[in-house]
Amino acid sequence: QVQLVESGGGLVQAGGSLRLTCAASATNFRSYAMAWFRQSPGKEREFVAAISWSGDYSYYAESVEGRFAISRDNAKNTVYLQMNSLQLEDTAVYLCAADYRYGGRKSADYDRWGQGTQVTVSA
């Protein structure tokens, strides 16, 4: 199975940028669709972005469209989330997720999860 470890979170001012990294340990990482979700205390886990196993296509939550970009480097078993124009509402724990082949927009579409990295946006 694939194991995921996120990094790159931190404290940033509104309008700033961060790049999150998800490092994967997998026999065949390139066969997994990858995604980022986020979760704040007392809230449901929220879809952020996903990318196909090949990297040929990606898709985003409406709330981050045009501000965030997901990418992957299959040679390095790594997926990234570039976050620009960060807003207070982006504050959350960001989690990396993997699904063999398919992916999707729902938490239930994924069965491999990292522990998360905290992103805090301040005024």
MOPAC internal coordinates of N, CA, C and O (Angstrom, degrees):
PM7 1SCF
backbone

  N    0.0000 0     0.00 0     0.00 0    0    0    0
  C    1.4412 1     0.00 0     0.00 0    1    0    0
  C    1.5245 1   109.88 1     0.00 0    2    1    0
  O    1.2310 1   121.44 1   -10.80 1    3    2    1
  N    1.3351 1   114.85 1   169.20 1    3    2    1
  C    1.4503 1   121.30 1   179.66 1    5    3    2
  C    1.5239 1   109.14 1   -95.01 1    6    5    3
  O    1.2310 1   120.67 1   -41.95 1    7    6    5
  N    1.3364 1   116.32 1   138.05 1    7    6    5
  C    1.4527 1   122.92 1   173.57 1    9    7    6
  C    1.5201 1   108.45 1  -116.98 1   10    9    7
  O    1.2310 1   120.56 1   -41.20 1   11   10    9
  N    1.3369 1   116.54 1   138.80 1   11   10    9
  C    1.4514 1   122.44 1  -169.97 1   13   11   10
  C    1.5210 1   110.98 1  -124.34 1   14   13   11
  O    1.2310 1   120.54 1   -42.46 1   15   14   13
  N    1.3341 1   116.58 1   137.54 1   15   14   13
  C    1.4520 1   122.80 1   177.67 1   17   15   14
  C    1.5227 1   108.65 1  -133.80 1   18   17   15
  O    1.2310 1   120.76 1   -59.68 1   19   18   17
  N    1.3420 1   116.15 1   120.32 1   19   18   17
  C    1.4603 1   121.83 1  -179.90 1   21   19   18
  C    1.5227 1   110.81 1   -92.03 1   22   21   19
  O    1.2310 1   120.94 1   -26.71 1   23   22   21
  N    1.3277 1   115.81 1   153.29 1   23   22   21
  C    1.4487 1   122.19 1   173.61 1   25   23   22
  C    1.5249 1   108.64 1  -155.35 1   26   25   23
  O    1.2310 1   120.76 1   -11.95 1   27   26   25
  N    1.3246 1   116.14 1   168.05 1   27   26   25
  C    1.4510 1   121.45 1   174.87 1   29   27   26
  C    1.5095 1   115.67 1   104.76 1   30   29   27
  O    1.2310 1   119.79 1   174.92 1   31   30   29
  N    1.3260 1   118.00 1    -5.08 1   31   30   29
  C    1.4462 1   120.29 1   177.91 1   33   31   30
  C    1.5151 1   111.89 1   -71.21 1   34   33   31
  O    1.2310 1   121.13 1   -10.28 1   35   34   33
  N    1.3288 1   115.45 1   169.72 1   35   34   33
  C    1.4487 1   120.35 1  -179.98 1   37   35   34
  C    1.5060 1   111.48 1   167.38 1   38   37   35
  O    1.2310 1   121.20 1    12.67 1   39   38   37
  N    1.3217 1   115.30 1  -167.33 1   39   38   37
  C    1.4600 1   123.42 1   179.50 1   41   39   38
  C    1.5188 1   108.90 1   -99.28 1   42   41   39
  O    1.2310 1   120.75 1   -50.37 1   43   42   41
  N    1.3178 1   116.17 1   129.63 1   43   42   41
  C    1.4566 1   121.26 1  -178.61 1   45   43   42
  C    1.5225 1   109.06 1  -142.46 1   46   45   43
  O    1.2310 1   120.65 1   -32.69 1   47   46   45
  N    1.3168 1   116.37 1   147.31 1   47   46   45
  C    1.4577 1   120.75 1   176.87 1   49   47   46
  C    1.5216 1   111.01 1   -76.54 1   50   49   47
  O    1.2310 1   120.81 1   -29.01 1   51   50   49
  N    1.3094 1   116.05 1   150.99 1   51   50   49
  C    1.4566 1   120.70 1   175.63 1   53   51   50
  C    1.5227 1   110.11 1   -53.59 1   54   53   51
  O    1.2310 1   121.26 1   -43.85 1   55   54   53
  N    1.3286 1   115.20 1   136.15 1   55   54   53
  C    1.4478 1   121.50 1  -175.74 1   57   55   54
  C    1.5113 1   114.22 1    92.70 1   58   57   55
  O    1.2310 1   120.06 1   168.93 1   59   58   57
  N    1.3171 1   117.49 1   -11.07 1   59   58   57
  C    1.4459 1   122.13 1  -178.61 1   61   59   58
  C    1.5181 1   112.80 1   -86.13 1   62   61   59
  O    1.2310 1   121.28 1     6.21 1   63   62   61
  N    1.3360 1   115.15 1  -173.79 1   63   62   61
  C    1.4566 1   121.89 1  -174.74 1   65   63   62
  C    1.5196 1   111.07 1  -133.62 1   66   65   63
  O    1.2310 1   121.23 1   -27.61 1   67   66   65
  N    1.3219 1   115.26 1   152.39 1   67   66   65
  C    1.4514 1   123.84 1   170.99 1   69   67   66
  C    1.5194 1   108.41 1  -143.24 1   70   69   67
  O    1.2310 1   120.72 1   -26.22 1   71   70   69
  N    1.3249 1   116.24 1   153.78 1   71   70   69
  C    1.4505 1   121.24 1   170.77 1   73   71   70
  C    1.5187 1   109.14 1  -121.79 1   74   73   71
  O    1.2310 1   120.97 1   -59.99 1   75   74   73
  N    1.3197 1   115.75 1   120.01 1   75   74   73
  C    1.4492 1   122.20 1   177.02 1   77   75   74
  C    1.5211 1   109.85 1   -92.07 1   78   77   75
  O    1.2310 1   121.19 1   -32.74 1   79   78   77
  N    1.3241 1   115.34 1   147.26 1   79   78   77
  C    1.4480 1   122.14 1   179.10 1   81   79   78
  C    1.5154 1   109.67 1  -124.47 1   82   81   79
  O    1.2310 1   120.57 1   -42.50 1   83   82   81
  N    1.3123 1   116.52 1   137.50 1   83   82   81
  C    1.4602 1   123.22 1   173.61 1   85   83   82
  C    1.5147 1   107.36 1  -120.35 1   86   85   83
  O    1.2310 1   120.71 1   -66.67 1   87   86   85
  N    1.3148 1   116.24 1   113.33 1   87   86   85
  C    1.4547 1   122.28 1   178.18 1   89   87   86
  C    1.5181 1   109.17 1   -97.20 1   90   89   87
  O    1.2310 1   120.62 1   -51.86 1   91   90   89
  N    1.3195 1   116.43 1   128.14 1   91   90   89
  C    1.4542 1   122.24 1  -174.95 1   93   91   90
  C    1.5207 1   111.12 1  -112.76 1   94   93   91
  O    1.2310 1   121.28 1   -39.58 1   95   94   93
  N    1.3171 1   115.16 1   140.42 1   95   94   93
  C    1.4550 1   122.58 1   168.69 1   97   95   94
  C    1.5183 1   106.68 1  -110.16 1   98   97   95
  O    1.2310 1   120.59 1   -69.90 1   99   98   97
  N    1.3157 1   116.48 1   110.10 1   99   98   97
  C    1.4554 1   120.88 1  -175.42 1  101   99   98
  C    1.5112 1   109.79 1  -152.80 1  102  101   99
  O    1.2310 1   121.60 1   -32.12 1  103  102  101
  N    1.3273 1   114.54 1   147.88 1  103  102  101
  C    1.4529 1   119.66 1   176.36 1  105  103  102
  C    1.5273 1   111.22 1   -66.32 1  106  105  103
  O    1.2310 1   121.02 1   140.59 1  107  106  105
  N    1.3395 1   115.66 1   -39.41 1  107  106  105
  C    1.4619 1   120.80 1  -177.57 1  109  107  106
  C    1.5241 1   108.86 1  -138.82 1  110  109  107
  O    1.2310 1   120.79 1  -109.02 1  111  110  109
  N    1.3285 1   116.09 1    70.98 1  111  110  109
  C    1.4538 1   122.07 1  -176.28 1  113  111  110
  C    1.5173 1   112.19 1   -57.00 1  114  113  111
  O    1.2310 1   120.28 1   143.56 1  115  114  113
  N    1.3077 1   117.06 1   -36.44 1  115  114  113
  C    1.4639 1   120.62 1  -175.75 1  117  115  114
  C    1.5197 1   112.85 1   -67.34 1  118  117  115
  O    1.2310 1   119.30 1   170.06 1  119  118  117
  N    1.3224 1   118.93 1    -9.94 1  119  118  117
  C    1.4630 1   122.18 1   177.22 1  121  119  118
  C    1.5226 1   113.13 1   -87.41 1  122  121  119
  O    1.2310 1   119.68 1   176.46 1  123  122  121
  N    1.3361 1   118.21 1    -3.54 1  123  122  121
  C    1.4574 1   122.51 1  -175.22 1  125  123  122
  C    1.5147 1   111.74 1  -104.41 1  126  125  123
  O    1.2310 1   120.93 1   -50.26 1  127  126  125
  N    1.3319 1   115.82 1   129.74 1  127  126  125
  C    1.4506 1   120.29 1   162.35 1  129  127  126
  C    1.5258 1   108.57 1   -70.25 1  130  129  127
  O    1.2310 1   120.47 1   -36.76 1  131  130  129
  N    1.3222 1   116.71 1   143.24 1  131  130  129
  C    1.4586 1   121.76 1  -175.79 1  133  131  130
  C    1.5170 1   110.19 1  -124.55 1  134  133  131
  O    1.2310 1   120.90 1   -28.49 1  135  134  133
  N    1.3247 1   115.87 1   151.51 1  135  134  133
  C    1.4568 1   120.51 1  -178.20 1  137  135  134
  C    1.5165 1   110.81 1  -149.44 1  138  137  135
  O    1.2310 1   121.59 1   -18.83 1  139  138  137
  N    1.3231 1   114.57 1   161.17 1  139  138  137
  C    1.4550 1   123.25 1   168.68 1  141  139  138
  C    1.5221 1   109.25 1  -116.80 1  142  141  139
  O    1.2310 1   121.20 1   -46.29 1  143  142  141
  N    1.3244 1   115.31 1   133.71 1  143  142  141
  C    1.4537 1   123.46 1   170.88 1  145  143  142
  C    1.5176 1   108.55 1  -121.49 1  146  145  143
  O    1.2310 1   120.73 1   -13.34 1  147  146  145
  N    1.3222 1   116.21 1   166.66 1  147  146  145
  C    1.4591 1   119.77 1   174.56 1  149  147  146
  C    1.5229 1   109.70 1  -140.75 1  150  149  147
  O    1.2310 1   121.70 1   -25.28 1  151  150  149
  N    1.3360 1   114.35 1   154.72 1  151  150  149
  C    1.4561 1   119.90 1  -176.64 1  153  151  150
  C    1.5250 1   110.26 1  -148.94 1  154  153  151
  O    1.2310 1   120.96 1   -47.71 1  155  154  153
  N    1.3219 1   115.78 1   132.29 1  155  154  153
  C    1.4540 1   123.47 1   174.04 1  157  155  154
  C    1.5185 1   108.49 1  -110.90 1  158  157  155
  O    1.2310 1   119.69 1   -23.14 1  159  158  157
  N    1.3386 1   118.19 1   156.86 1  159  158  157
  C    1.4628 1   120.52 1   179.70 1  161  159  158
  C    1.5188 1   112.32 1   -54.43 1  162  161  159
  O    1.2310 1   120.74 1   -49.04 1  163  162  161
  N    1.3250 1   116.19 1   130.96 1  163  162  161
  C    1.4506 1   121.74 1   177.96 1  165  163  162
  C    1.5129 1   115.10 1    78.82 1  166  165  163
  O    1.2310 1   119.50 1  -177.06 1  167  166  165
  N    1.3265 1   118.57 1     2.94 1  167  166  165
  C    1.4525 1   121.66 1  -178.90 1  169  167  166
  C    1.5219 1   110.72 1  -116.58 1  170  169  167
  O    1.2310 1   121.23 1   -23.30 1  171  170  169
  N    1.3235 1   115.25 1   156.70 1  171  170  169
  C    1.4569 1   120.91 1   176.00 1  173  171  170
  C    1.5177 1   110.24 1   -70.07 1  174  173  171
  O    1.2310 1   121.12 1   -29.02 1  175  174  173
  N    1.2954 1   115.47 1   150.98 1  175  174  173
  C    1.4512 1   120.23 1   173.81 1  177  175  174
  C    1.5281 1   109.94 1   -63.09 1  178  177  175
  O    1.2310 1   120.53 1   -47.11 1  179  178  177
  N    1.3186 1   116.60 1   132.89 1  179  178  177
  C    1.4558 1   123.11 1  -170.58 1  181  179  178
  C    1.5230 1   110.65 1  -117.31 1  182  181  179
  O    1.2310 1   120.77 1   -48.79 1  183  182  181
  N    1.3136 1   116.13 1   131.21 1  183  182  181
  C    1.4505 1   121.44 1   175.31 1  185  183  182
  C    1.5164 1   110.92 1   -66.25 1  186  185  183
  O    1.2310 1   120.33 1   -40.73 1  187  186  185
  N    1.3287 1   116.98 1   139.27 1  187  186  185
  C    1.4509 1   122.67 1   178.55 1  189  187  186
  C    1.5233 1   111.41 1  -116.49 1  190  189  187
  O    1.2310 1   120.30 1   123.84 1  191  190  189
  N    1.3329 1   117.03 1   -56.16 1  191  190  189
  C    1.4570 1   121.10 1  -174.84 1  193  191  190
  C    1.5116 1   109.39 1  -161.38 1  194  193  191
  O    1.2310 1   120.54 1   -25.60 1  195  194  193
  N    1.3313 1   116.58 1   154.40 1  195  194  193
  C    1.4530 1   121.80 1   177.10 1  197  195  194
  C    1.5214 1   109.77 1  -145.22 1  198  197  195
  O    1.2310 1   121.24 1   -22.30 1  199  198  197
  N    1.3281 1   115.24 1   157.70 1  199  198  197
  C    1.4524 1   121.66 1   179.39 1  201  199  198
  C    1.5181 1   108.76 1  -141.73 1  202  201  199
  O    1.2310 1   120.71 1   -38.52 1  203  202  201
  N    1.3246 1   116.24 1   141.48 1  203  202  201
  C    1.4547 1   121.32 1  -177.53 1  205  203  202
  C    1.5214 1   110.75 1   -69.13 1  206  205  203
  O    1.2310 1   121.20 1   -15.35 1  207  206  205
  N    1.3229 1   115.30 1   164.65 1  207  206  205
  C    1.4653 1   119.95 1  -178.91 1  209  207  206
  C    1.5172 1   112.44 1   -58.88 1  210  209  207
  O    1.2310 1   120.54 1   147.60 1  211  210  209
  N    1.3244 1   116.56 1   -32.40 1  211  210  209
  C    1.4552 1   121.03 1  -178.49 1  213  211  210
  C    1.5254 1   112.97 1   -87.56 1  214  213  211
  O    1.2310 1   120.34 1   165.71 1  215  214  213
  N    1.3351 1   116.95 1   -14.29 1  215  214  213
  C    1.4449 1   121.12 1  -172.52 1  217  215  214
  C    1.5146 1   113.98 1    79.68 1  218  217  215
  O    1.2310 1   120.10 1  -173.41 1  219  218  217
  N    1.3195 1   117.42 1     6.59 1  219  218  217
  C    1.4602 1   120.89 1  -177.20 1  221  219  218
  C    1.5182 1   113.24 1   -70.94 1  222  221  219
  O    1.2310 1   120.06 1   153.26 1  223  222  221
  N    1.3302 1   117.49 1   -26.74 1  223  222  221
  C    1.4529 1   119.66 1   179.86 1  225  223  222
  C    1.5222 1   110.55 1  -147.03 1  226  225  223
  O    1.2310 1   121.52 1   -26.76 1  227  226  225
  N    1.3078 1   114.70 1   153.24 1  227  226  225
  C    1.4484 1   122.49 1   177.69 1  229  227  226
  C    1.5198 1   109.03 1  -142.39 1  230  229  227
  O    1.2310 1   120.91 1   -18.41 1  231  230  229
  N    1.3367 1   115.86 1   161.59 1  231  230  229
  C    1.4476 1   119.81 1   179.99 1  233  231  230
  C    1.5262 1   108.93 1  -151.73 1  234  233  231
  O    1.2310 1   120.95 1   -20.45 1  235  234  233
  N    1.3481 1   115.78 1   159.55 1  235  234  233
  C    1.4507 1   121.77 1  -167.08 1  237  235  234
  C    1.5196 1   112.09 1  -137.68 1  238  237  235
  O    1.2310 1   121.53 1   -23.75 1  239  238  237
  N    1.3211 1   114.67 1   156.25 1  239  238  237
  C    1.4498 1   119.89 1   166.41 1  241  239  238
  C    1.5245 1   109.22 1   -66.95 1  242  241  239
  O    1.2310 1   120.89 1   -33.87 1  243  242  241
  N    1.3282 1   115.91 1   146.13 1  243  242  241
  C    1.4582 1   119.99 1  -179.30 1  245  243  242
  C    1.5241 1   111.68 1   -57.61 1  246  245  243
  O    1.2310 1   120.13 1   146.47 1  247  246  245
  N    1.3219 1   117.37 1   -33.53 1  247  246  245
  C    1.4542 1   121.47 1  -176.10 1  249  247  246
  C    1.5225 1   113.61 1   -66.76 1  250  249  247
  O    1.2310 1   119.84 1   159.67 1  251  250  249
  N    1.3317 1   117.92 1   -20.33 1  251  250  249
  C    1.4614 1   121.05 1  -178.60 1  253  251  250
  C    1.5192 1   112.56 1  -116.93 1  254  253  251
  O    1.2310 1   119.60 1   177.66 1  255  254  253
  N    1.3130 1   118.37 1    -2.34 1  255  254  253
  C    1.4602 1   122.12 1  -179.34 1  257  255  254
  C    1.5299 1   110.27 1   -55.67 1  258  257  255
  O    1.2310 1   121.05 1   -50.62 1  259  258  257
  N    1.3153 1   115.59 1   129.38 1  259  258  257
  C    1.4517 1   120.85 1  -179.89 1  261  259  258
  C    1.5098 1   114.69 1    86.96 1  262  261  259
  O    1.2310 1   119.84 1   167.48 1  263  262  261
  N    1.3286 1   117.92 1   -12.52 1  263  262  261
  C    1.4676 1   121.62 1   179.37 1  265  263  262
  C    1.5298 1   112.38 1  -110.67 1  266  265  263
  O    1.2310 1   120.17 1   144.61 1  267  266  265
  N    1.3287 1   117.28 1   -35.39 1  267  266  265
  C    1.4529 1   122.26 1  -178.04 1  269  267  266
  C    1.5180 1   109.75 1  -108.51 1  270  269  267
  O    1.2310 1   120.50 1   -26.68 1  271  270  269
  N    1.3250 1   116.65 1   153.32 1  271  270  269
  C    1.4564 1   122.27 1   176.22 1  273  271  270
  C    1.5220 1   109.72 1  -141.04 1  274  273  271
  O    1.2310 1   120.71 1   -52.93 1  275  274  273
  N    1.3202 1   116.25 1   127.07 1  275  274  273
  C    1.4525 1   121.86 1   176.61 1  277  275  274
  C    1.5238 1   109.10 1   -99.28 1  278  277  275
  O    1.2310 1   120.68 1   -36.62 1  279  278  277
  N    1.3131 1   116.31 1   143.38 1  279  278  277
  C    1.4541 1   121.58 1   177.46 1  281  279  278
  C    1.5198 1   108.97 1  -149.89 1  282  281  279
  O    1.2310 1   120.69 1   -13.14 1  283  282  281
  N    1.3241 1   116.29 1   166.86 1  283  282  281
  C    1.4551 1   119.50 1   178.53 1  285  283  282
  C    1.5170 1   110.46 1  -145.51 1  286  285  283
  O    1.2310 1   121.75 1   -26.66 1  287  286  285
  N    1.3110 1   114.26 1   153.34 1  287  286  285
  C    1.4509 1   122.57 1   175.64 1  289  287  286
  C    1.5198 1   106.07 1  -127.00 1  290  289  287
  O    1.2310 1   120.76 1   -82.94 1  291  290  289
  N    1.3213 1   116.15 1    97.06 1  291  290  289
  C    1.4579 1   120.11 1  -174.99 1  293  291  290
  C    1.5264 1   112.43 1   -67.13 1  294  293  291
  O    1.2310 1   120.30 1   152.78 1  295  294  293
  N    1.3221 1   117.03 1   -27.22 1  295  294  293
  C    1.4548 1   120.10 1   177.24 1  297  295  294
  C    1.5192 1   111.66 1   -66.33 1  298  297  295
  O    1.2310 1   120.22 1   153.45 1  299  298  297
  N    1.3464 1   117.19 1   -26.55 1  299  298  297
  C    1.4557 1   122.58 1   179.89 1  301  299  298
  C    1.5213 1   113.01 1  -105.54 1  302  301  299
  O    1.2310 1   119.70 1  -176.60 1  303  302  301
  N    1.3206 1   118.18 1     3.40 1  303  302  301
  C    1.4677 1   122.56 1  -178.05 1  305  303  302
  C    1.5283 1   111.15 1    53.24 1  306  305  303
  O    1.2310 1   120.63 1  -131.77 1  307  306  305
  N    1.3227 1   116.39 1    48.23 1  307  306  305
  C    1.4539 1   121.44 1  -172.34 1  309  307  306
  C    1.5233 1   110.78 1  -138.56 1  310  309  307
  O    1.2310 1   120.73 1   -38.21 1  311  310  309
  N    1.3316 1   116.20 1   141.79 1  311  310  309
  C    1.4515 1   122.71 1   172.40 1  313  311  310
  C    1.5228 1   108.21 1  -124.42 1  314  313  311
  O    1.2310 1   120.42 1   -33.26 1  315  314  313
  N    1.3210 1   116.79 1   146.74 1  315  314  313
  C    1.4504 1   122.78 1  -176.35 1  317  315  314
  C    1.5234 1   110.77 1  -123.74 1  318  317  315
  O    1.2310 1   121.37 1   -24.16 1  319  318  317
  N    1.3177 1   114.99 1   155.84 1  319  318  317
  C    1.4530 1   121.74 1   169.04 1  321  319  318
  C    1.5198 1   107.83 1  -132.21 1  322  321  319
  O    1.2310 1   120.81 1   -73.00 1  323  322  321
  N    1.3221 1   116.06 1   107.00 1  323  322  321
  C    1.4525 1   121.59 1   174.94 1  325  323  322
  C    1.5200 1   108.41 1   -85.93 1  326  325  323
  O    1.2310 1   120.46 1   -58.13 1  327  326  325
  N    1.3206 1   116.73 1   121.87 1  327  326  325
  C    1.4553 1   122.57 1  -176.74 1  329  327  326
  C    1.5218 1   108.74 1  -116.47 1  330  329  327
  O    1.2310 1   120.59 1   -61.82 1  331  330  329
  N    1.3163 1   116.48 1   118.18 1  331  330  329
  C    1.4511 1   123.18 1   179.15 1  333  331  330
  C    1.5240 1   110.17 1  -118.52 1  334  333  331
  O    1.2310 1   121.10 1   -17.21 1  335  334  333
  N    1.3208 1   115.50 1   162.79 1  335  334  333
  C    1.4674 1   121.65 1   178.97 1  337  335  334
  C    1.5174 1   111.39 1    48.95 1  338  337  335
  O    1.2310 1   120.63 1  -131.40 1  339  338  337
  N    1.3140 1   116.41 1    48.60 1  339  338  337
  C    1.4583 1   121.11 1  -175.67 1  341  339  338
  C    1.5229 1   111.32 1   -64.31 1  342  341  339
  O    1.2310 1   121.52 1   -37.26 1  343  342  341
  N    1.3126 1   114.69 1   142.74 1  343  342  341
  C    1.4558 1   123.42 1  -178.85 1  345  343  342
  C    1.5217 1   109.72 1  -119.06 1  346  345  343
  O    1.2310 1   120.64 1   -18.43 1  347  346  345
  N    1.3241 1   116.37 1   161.57 1  347  346  345
  C    1.4582 1   120.78 1   178.72 1  349  347  346
  C    1.5273 1   111.05 1   -55.13 1  350  349  347
  O    1.2310 1   120.40 1   143.72 1  351  350  349
  N    1.3154 1   116.84 1   -36.28 1  351  350  349
  C    1.4598 1   122.16 1  -178.41 1  353  351  350
  C    1.5225 1   113.44 1   -68.34 1  354  353  351
  O    1.2310 1   120.08 1   167.63 1  355  354  353
  N    1.3283 1   117.45 1   -12.37 1  355  354  353
  C    1.4569 1   121.34 1   177.52 1  357  355  354
  C    1.5240 1   112.61 1   -81.45 1  358  357  355
  O    1.2310 1   119.80 1   172.54 1  359  358  357
  N    1.3107 1   117.99 1    -7.46 1  359  358  357
  C    1.4588 1   121.52 1   178.96 1  361  359  358
  C    1.5263 1   110.01 1   -60.85 1  362  361  359
  O    1.2310 1   120.42 1   -55.69 1  363  362  361
  N    1.3288 1   116.81 1   124.31 1  363  362  361
  C    1.4603 1   121.91 1  -177.57 1  365  363  362
  C    1.5176 1   108.94 1  -178.99 1  366  365  363
  O    1.2310 1   121.28 1   -11.03 1  367  366  365
  N    1.3247 1   115.16 1   168.97 1  367  366  365
  C    1.4481 1   121.33 1   164.19 1  369  367  366
  C    1.5245 1   107.28 1   -84.56 1  370  369  367
  O    1.2310 1   120.73 1   -53.90 1  371  370  369
  N    1.3101 1   116.21 1   126.10 1  371  370  369
  C    1.4517 1   121.91 1  -179.32 1  373  371  370
  C    1.5230 1   109.17 1  -100.86 1  374  373  371
  O    1.2310 1   120.92 1   -50.71 1  375  374  373
  N    1.3254 1   115.85 1   129.29 1  375  374  373
  C    1.4475 1   122.69 1  -175.31 1  377  375  374
  C    1.5126 1   110.76 1  -120.02 1  378  377  375
  O    1.2310 1   121.18 1   -41.31 1  379  378  377
  N    1.3004 1   115.34 1   138.69 1  379  378  377
  C    1.4489 1   122.98 1   174.72 1  381  379  378
  C    1.5270 1   109.05 1   -91.73 1  382  381  379
  O    1.2310 1   120.31 1   -38.53 1  383  382  381
  N    1.3288 1   117.02 1   141.47 1  383  382  381
  C    1.4545 1   121.79 1  -178.59 1  385  383  382
  C    1.5226 1   110.32 1  -137.72 1  386  385  383
  O    1.2310 1   121.01 1   -27.50 1  387  386  385
  N    1.3286 1   115.67 1   152.50 1  387  386  385
  C    1.4558 1   121.90 1  -179.58 1  389  387  386
  C    1.5172 1   110.43 1  -134.61 1  390  389  387
  O    1.2310 1   120.94 1   -34.85 1  391  390  389
  N    1.3190 1   115.80 1   145.15 1  391  390  389
  C    1.4552 1   123.09 1   174.48 1  393  391  390
  C    1.5149 1   108.47 1  -139.14 1  394  393  391
  O    1.2310 1   121.13 1   -46.02 1  395  394  393
  N    1.3311 1   115.44 1   133.98 1  395  394  393
  C    1.4520 1   119.17 1   179.80 1  397  395  394
  C    1.5222 1   109.97 1   -64.14 1  398  397  395
  O    1.2310 1   120.79 1   -69.59 1  399  398  397
  N    1.2917 1   116.09 1   110.41 1  399  398  397
  C    1.4675 1   127.85 1   173.26 1  401  399  398
  C    1.5237 1   115.46 1    80.97 1  402  401  399
  O    1.2310 1   118.89 1   131.32 1  403  402  401
  N    1.3439 1   119.72 1   -48.68 1  403  402  401
  C    1.4624 1   120.33 1  -157.45 1  405  403  402
  C    1.5168 1   116.86 1  -100.75 1  406  405  403
  O    1.2310 1   119.28 1   129.48 1  407  406  405
  N    1.3276 1   118.97 1   -50.52 1  407  406  405
  C    1.4544 1   121.58 1  -177.39 1  409  407  406
  C    1.5128 1   112.81 1    73.81 1  410  409  407
  O    1.2310 1   120.66 1    24.83 1  411  410  409
  N    1.3251 1   116.34 1  -155.17 1  411  410  409
  C    1.4545 1   122.91 1  -179.31 1  413  411  410
  C    1.5090 1   110.95 1   145.66 1  414  413  411
  O    1.2310 1   120.93 1     9.58 1  415  414  413
  N    1.3398 1   115.83 1  -170.42 1  415  414  413
  C    1.4578 1   123.17 1  -177.65 1  417  415  414
  C    1.5221 1   114.05 1  -106.39 1  418  417  415
  O    1.2310 1   119.92 1   178.49 1  419  418  417
  N    1.3117 1   117.76 1    -1.51 1  419  418  417
  C    1.4589 1   121.64 1  -175.59 1  421  419  418
  C    1.5247 1   110.47 1  -110.47 1  422  421  419
  O    1.2310 1   120.62 1   -33.56 1  423  422  421
  N    1.3219 1   116.41 1   146.44 1  423  422  421
  C    1.4572 1   120.77 1   176.71 1  425  423  422
  C    1.5205 1   111.22 1   -55.39 1  426  425  423
  O    1.2310 1   120.33 1   142.36 1  427  426  425
  N    1.3406 1   116.98 1   -37.64 1  427  426  425
  C    1.4524 1   121.50 1  -177.93 1  429  427  426
  C    1.5211 1   112.77 1   -68.55 1  430  429  427
  O    1.2310 1   119.88 1   167.33 1  431  430  429
  N    1.3166 1   117.83 1   -12.67 1  431  430  429
  C    1.4566 1   120.96 1   177.02 1  433  431  430
  C    1.5200 1   112.37 1   -74.52 1  434  433  431
  O    1.2310 1   120.04 1   167.13 1  435  434  433
  N    1.3261 1   117.54 1   -12.87 1  435  434  433
  C    1.4602 1   122.64 1  -174.52 1  437  435  434
  C    1.5110 1   110.87 1  -120.94 1  438  437  435
  O    1.2310 1   120.99 1   -35.94 1  439  438  437
  N    1.3087 1   115.70 1   144.06 1  439  438  437
  C    1.4611 1   119.75 1  -179.71 1  441  439  438
  C    1.5182 1   113.58 1  -126.92 1  442  441  439
  O    1.2310 1   119.90 1  -173.63 1  443  442  441
  N    1.3197 1   117.79 1     6.37 1  443  442  441
  C    1.4577 1   122.60 1   175.57 1  445  443  442
  C    1.5133 1   108.50 1  -127.13 1  446  445  443
  O    1.2310 1   120.60 1   -54.27 1  447  446  445
  N    1.3275 1   116.47 1   125.73 1  447  446  445
  C    1.4551 1   122.03 1  -173.55 1  449  447  446
  C    1.5183 1   111.66 1  -134.43 1  450  449  447
  O    1.2310 1   121.13 1   -36.09 1  451  450  449
  N    1.3350 1   115.44 1   143.91 1  451  450  449
  C    1.4434 1   120.40 1   167.95 1  453  451  450
  C    1.5133 1   111.35 1   -83.76 1  454  453  451
  O    1.2310 1   120.68 1    -0.11 1  455  454  453
  N    1.3375 1   116.31 1   179.89 1  455  454  453
  C    1.4591 1   121.51 1  -178.62 1  457  455  454
  C    1.5197 1   113.12 1   -84.67 1  458  457  455
  O    1.2310 1   119.63 1   160.98 1  459  458  457
  N    1.3147 1   118.32 1   -19.02 1  459  458  457
  C    1.4451 1   122.10 1   176.61 1  461  459  458
  C    1.5155 1   113.71 1   101.36 1  462  461  459
  O    1.2310 1   121.17 1   -22.99 1  463  462  461
  N    1.3302 1   115.36 1   157.01 1  463  462  461
  C    1.4519 1   122.89 1   174.77 1  465  463  462
  C    1.5266 1   108.44 1  -135.15 1  466  465  463
  O    1.2310 1   120.71 1   -44.21 1  467  466  465
  N    1.3259 1   116.25 1   135.79 1  467  466  465
  C    1.4604 1   121.50 1  -173.67 1  469  467  466
  C    1.5141 1   110.91 1   -80.79 1  470  469  467
  O    1.2310 1   120.89 1   -48.87 1  471  470  469
  N    1.3244 1   115.91 1   131.13 1  471  470  469
  C    1.4570 1   123.23 1   171.39 1  473  471  470
  C    1.5192 1   107.54 1  -118.33 1  474  473  471
  O    1.2310 1   120.51 1   -57.16 1  475  474  473
  N    1.3229 1   116.64 1   122.84 1  475  474  473
  C    1.4539 1   122.06 1   179.18 1  477  475  474
  C    1.5186 1   108.88 1  -123.07 1  478  477  475
  O    1.2310 1   120.86 1   -57.05 1  479  478  477
  N    1.3202 1   115.97 1   122.95 1  479  478  477
  C    1.4581 1   122.48 1   179.97 1  481  479  478
  C    1.5146 1   108.02 1  -107.62 1  482  481  479
  O    1.2310 1   120.63 1   -53.66 1  483  482  481
  N    1.3091 1   116.41 1   126.34 1  483  482  481
  C    1.4534 1   122.23 1  -177.42 1  485  483  482
  C    1.5173 1   110.57 1  -114.47 1  486  485  483
  O    1.2310 1   121.32 1   -23.23 1  487  486  485
  N    1.3367 1   115.08 1   156.77 1  487  486  485
  C    1.4540 1   120.83 1   175.80 1  489  487  486
  C    1.5182 1   110.76 1   -80.11 1  490  489  487
  O    1.2310 1   120.10 1   180.00 1  491  490  489

